[in-house]
Amino acid sequence: MEAITSISDIEKPEDRDYACSREGWQIGPETSERAAKVLKVPYKSEKGGHVKTLQSHLDIPWISVNVSYGLFLSDHRILSMQETELVVLPAIMTHNLRGPTYWHLRACLRVGMEADEVEAIHKVIEAVAAHGGKAINVQRVKDVTDV
């Protein structure tokens, strides 16, 4: 909300877009199916141990599959799968989330990015984080072994 408010303060009226790309969205079987396809990209070789952990917190995987992935991260009408990874990866890395960083470094490779491109992106993310006073301590793309 803070970012949109700041943009709105300086946005010219002729540059405003009043369309809603998500109008009429509903969560249904097709949403879950689309999410499942996309979820296979970063997680296809995982053994699913996290599923046991989540069995007593079923709202979390429901939100992840149906909302995060189903409605947003699997809708490639706006951002391609590569572009989606370029948004998700820095958000995860700057929180020093080691498991998810590994999965999304791997996803970058699986959606067609080259290892040297992903490493260059990693360095930019580190530089931005350092500028904000934060150090990142996560795996690097060279650590991804199961592409």
C-alpha positions in Angstrom: 0.0 0.0 0.0 2.9 2.3 0.8 4.4 1.8 -2.6 1.2 2.4 -4.5 0.5 5.5 -2.5 3.9 6.9 -3.3 3.5 6.1 -7.0 0.0 7.7 -7.0 1.4 10.9 -5.6 3.7 11.4 -8.6 1.7 9.6 -11.3 0.4 11.7 -14.2 -3.3 11.3 -14.9 -2.7 10.1 -18.4 -0.4 7.4 -17.1 -3.0 5.8 -14.8 -4.5 2.5 -15.7 -8.0 1.8 -14.2 -8.2 -1.7 -15.5 -8.4 -4.6 -13.0 -6.5 -7.7 -14.3 -8.0 -9.9 -11.6 -11.7 -8.9 -11.8 -13.9 -11.9 -11.6 -11.2 -14.2 -10.3 -12.6 -17.3 -8.5 -10.8 -20.1 -6.8 -11.8 -23.4 -8.4 -10.3 -26.7 -9.6 -8.6 -25.0 -12.5 -6.8 -22.7 -10.1 -5.4 -25.6 -8.1 -4.4 -27.4 -11.2 -2.6 -24.4 -12.6 -0.9 -23.9 -9.3 0.2 -27.6 -9.1 1.8 -27.3 -12.6 3.8 -24.3 -11.5 4.7 -25.7 -8.1 6.4 -28.6 -9.9 9.0 -26.2 -11.2 10.8 -25.3 -8.0 9.7 -28.3 -6.0 9.6 -31.3 -8.3 12.4 -33.3 -6.7 11.4 -32.6 -3.1 10.3 -35.6 -1.1 7.4 -33.7 0.5 8.6 -33.9 4.1 7.2 -30.4 4.7 3.7 -31.8 4.0 3.8 -33.7 7.4 4.8 -30.5 9.1 1.8 -28.7 7.6 -0.8 -31.4 8.4 -1.8 -29.6 11.6 -1.8 -26.2 9.8 -3.9 -26.9 6.8 -4.8 -23.2 6.1 -1.1 -22.5 5.2 -0.8 -24.9 2.2 -4.4 -24.0 1.1 -3.4 -20.3 1.0 -0.1 -21.1 -0.7 -1.6 -23.3 -3.4 -4.9 -21.6 -4.0 -4.0 -17.9 -3.4 -0.2 -17.4 -3.7 0.4 -19.8 -6.5 -3.1 -20.4 -7.8 -4.2 -16.8 -8.2 -0.9 -15.0 -8.5 2.3 -16.9 -9.3 0.8 -19.2 -11.9 -1.0 -16.5 -13.8 1.4 -15.9 -16.6 -0.9 -13.4 -18.5 0.9 -10.6 -16.7 4.4 -11.9 -15.9 6.1 -14.9 -17.5 7.4 -17.7 -15.4 10.9 -16.3 -15.7 9.7 -12.8 -14.7 7.8 -14.3 -11.8 11.0 -15.9 -10.5 12.8 -12.6 -10.8 10.3 -11.1 -8.4 10.0 -14.1 -6.0 13.8 -14.8 -5.7 14.8 -11.4 -4.4 11.9 -11.3 -2.0 12.9 -14.6 -0.5 16.6 -14.0 -0.6 16.4 -10.7 1.3 14.7 -12.5 4.2 17.6 -15.0 4.3 15.3 -17.9 3.8 17.7 -20.7 2.9 15.3 -23.5 1.8 13.1 -21.3 -0.3 16.1 -19.5 -1.8 17.5 -22.9 -2.9 14.2 -23.9 -4.4 13.9 -20.6 -6.3 17.5 -20.6 -7.5 16.7 -24.0 -8.9 13.5 -22.7 -10.4 15.4 -20.0 -12.2 17.5 -22.7 -13.9 14.5 -24.8 -14.6 12.7 -21.9 -16.4 15.6 -21.4 -18.7 17.9 -18.9 -17.1 21.7 -19.7 -17.3 23.7 -20.1 -14.1 25.8 -17.1 -14.8 22.7 -15.0 -15.3 21.3 -16.2 -11.9 24.6 -15.5 -10.2 24.6 -12.0 -11.7 21.1 -11.5 -10.4 22.2 -12.8 -7.0 25.0 -10.2 -6.8 22.5 -7.4 -7.6 20.2 -8.6 -4.9 23.1 -8.6 -2.4 24.1 -5.1 -3.5 20.6 -3.8 -3.0 20.3 -5.5 0.4 23.8 -4.2 1.4 22.7 -0.7 0.5 19.8 -1.1 2.9 22.2 -2.4 5.6 21.3 -6.1 5.3 23.7 -9.0 4.7 22.4 -12.0 2.8 23.6 -15.4 3.8 22.0 -18.0 1.5 23.1 -20.6 -1.0 24.4 -19.6 -4.5 23.4 -21.0 -7.8 26.6 -23.1 -7.9 25.1 -25.0 -4.8 22.1 -26.2 -6.8 22.7 -29.8 -7.7 19.4 -31.2 -8.7 18.2 -29.2 -11.7 
